[in-house]
Amino acid sequence: MPEGRAGDQPPPDDVVELRVHGVSGAEPTAVLARTRVRQVAGDDSGGFYRAAGRDPDGLTLEAYRWGDLPTGTVGRTLAMVFLLPFMLSNVAVWMRPAGRRGAAGVTLLCRLLALNLTVLYVVSIAGVALDLLAWQCLGAARCRAPFDSMGGLDGRHVGQRLAVLALLPVAALVALRLLGSRRSRPADKPLWPVEPLVQRLRAIHVAAALAVLDVVLLVARHAGGATAATTPLLALGAAVLLVCVGLLAAPGLIDRAATARAATRTARATNVVAVGLTVATLVVVARDERGWPSATGLPGYDGTAGAALFGQMILLVLLSGLVLWHRGPARGRSALRRGLGAAALAAIAVGMAGALSAGLVYQAGQLLGGYRDEGGPPLPYRWTLLAFFLHVTAAALVCGALTLVSRRRRRRAAAAITARDFPVVPPPPAAGRLRLATDAVARARFTEWFGLLAVIYAVLAVIGLVTSLLGRSGRQPETLARELLGLPAEAVGMGLAGATYLLAALVVLLVSGGVFAYRTAWFRRHVGILWDLGTFWPRAAHPFAPASYADRAVPELADRISRLAERHSGVLLCGHSHGSALLALAILRLPPRVRQRVALLTHGSPLDRLYARLFPAYLNEQVLREVGRRVGWRWLNLWRDTDPVGGWIFAAHRPGDPPQDPVDPAGRVDRRLRDPRDLLPGPGERSAPPLRGHHPGELDTDFRAAVAELVERLRGAG
């Protein structure tokens, strides 16, 4: 949208206050606290809005609304929900620890895990299409109508049934590729120019997925006797998989500029070979009318599925061991800074992908009626469902125990904070307000325990490894539970049933989250941070993860700031929550002449409390200090102890804290706001000031005082 006529612009000697909201995705009228606003740049997904007139301080108010960039429509939101395991595995690679040696190992393992998730996606759909439909429902076992005929396929020989229904996983892979290729309108100069890397990863993942599908078909055919066609095709499929793994495992091969061209050509050639191999495999299988081996399930499928599930657990345990070994044991708030977030998030991605794959095959079998005689899905999926139930149960127990254990310490620290804020014993009407403030501080301090949770969750990956090892024995869970633990078979059955109920609840939660995350304000405030953080980072591990909106938002912000600095005496950047991260990255892109006319005000900012801990290799103290230097340390950060998300960046400045180094400008950035401001109503007020927590406070007295101070610094710098 155009800027408007020159007569609509304010005089060039004023300061523009540019506000950037957090993950709540607030409307421009709410961000600017004005009823009359107009769009001056951008589009419906991400635009700049200006308030009519000036505020009481004489500033021109403008807001950047970016909330629809990550998930602007229900369709894109649902796409992201179904790609959630891929998204989590992609974010995990950005949580790698600082340091070249540990970072390289974490990157390698995260990319191999991401490839495994794609393979498992195809293997699970092949389990429905090839094992359940083509082999069992149309052959070994009769399923419910109309699945027992499938458009006349029941009259075809086995090879033709398998070849035709193999098109289902191929179509699912094509849909996945299209879904993961969706991008919003990119900026002219994206923040992370990783699209060439994404293209290489995409070719590798498609090639590996097709090769695994070919292996499933060829192993089944090979079980009935090798031929002159099946043996070389099977060897070629294994070679394609080895090349795909090698491209990802070779350090820096697909990342370095020196080898990028060779890696691109190799990936594309491997992709072409995989497509040709799939066509040849389908033709060979369809035309092979020899007798197939007699079996209740597709020959070799259990082994392929078991290898995929076992491989992901091995990779996850290696990843957890690497980050634990990299810096030694870590506790508390420092654990996330040491890369444990990568292992914890990868464990969630692996657990979710494995459980959803097993649930798909299990529920499809129940729907089709193919398990009426067998009683359950293939053995690897039974063990996966049991591992999912045990993992979720253990995680819930640990989180509950940690909440109870930490409660006393959190309340004791919170009581000390509120006692310093309100040293005078309040009268009875305000005593309840003091208890509410203490409870809010205690709840907010649970964020400090996330590091320990990450360590515990990463260690819990051993549950999946143990169950995978037991599954490789070929024994049923009920049998081993009875022999090793003396448990009745009903106990294992309850665990499997519990896993299916948990999966059903998870799917309902994900779908409802996708629909309501950007349609309901309450839901958006509580879960929006998960979506926006997940789609903030570019695709460096999984090519089918949702595209990064920061590639557009950050350059767009930097360009707008530069334009405003040319027409006005200064630009005051105000970022709330995740908006502070967008502004920090935008500042790093500004040219020197623009930075001289910029100041930064952050509030409710997670830059240090969460982001520097979760992403220690990218948003660390050195980067934050560079942001301060770029703006000439015209930076104030407002934070509250009641805020569970935002916090101080360089120094807490709580009452009683030792004085900061007067020479270090970073020590003057943070300003703690007492919350609530008072326990009793002030003069002329009917009610006591509210607890603000993580809510923005652009109209608060402390916020306006910080704005006035930074405006004076800007004018002094000019």
Secondary structure, DSSP 8 states (H G I E B T S, - for coil): -----GGGS--TTSEEEEEE--TT---HHHHHT-S-EEEEEE-SSSEEEEESS--TTS-EEEEEE-THHHH-SHHHHHHHHHTHHHHHHHHHHHT--SSHHHHHHHHHHHHHHHHHHHHHHHHHHHIIIIIIIIIIIBTTSB-STTTTTTTTGGGS-HHHHHHHHTHHHHHHHHHHHHHHT------SS-SS--HHHHHHHHHHHHHHHHHHHHHHHHHHHHTT---TTHHHHHHHHHHHHHHHHHHHHSTTTTT-HHHHHHHHHHHHHHHHHHHHHHHHHHHHHHH--S-----SS-TTHHHHHHHHHHHHHHHHHHHHHHHHHHS----TTHHHHTTHHHHHHHHHHHHHHHHHHHHHHHHHHHHHTTTTTT-SS-HHHHHHHHHHHHHHHHHHHHHHHHHHHHHHHHHHHHHHHHHHH--S---HHHHHHHHHHHHHHHHHGGGGGHHHHHHHHHHTHHHHHHHHHHHHTT--HHHHIIIII---HHHHHHHHHHHHHHHHHHHHHHHHHHHHTTT-HHHHHHHHHHHHHHTTS--SS-TTS---SHHHHHHHHHHHHHHHHHHSSEEEEEEETHHHHHHHHHHTTS-HHHHTTEEEEEES--IIIIIHHHSTTTSSHHHHHHHHHHTTT-EEEEE-TT-SS---SS----TT-----TT-GGGGTEEE--SSS-SS--TT-SS-----TTS--TTSHHHHHHHHHHHHHHHHH-
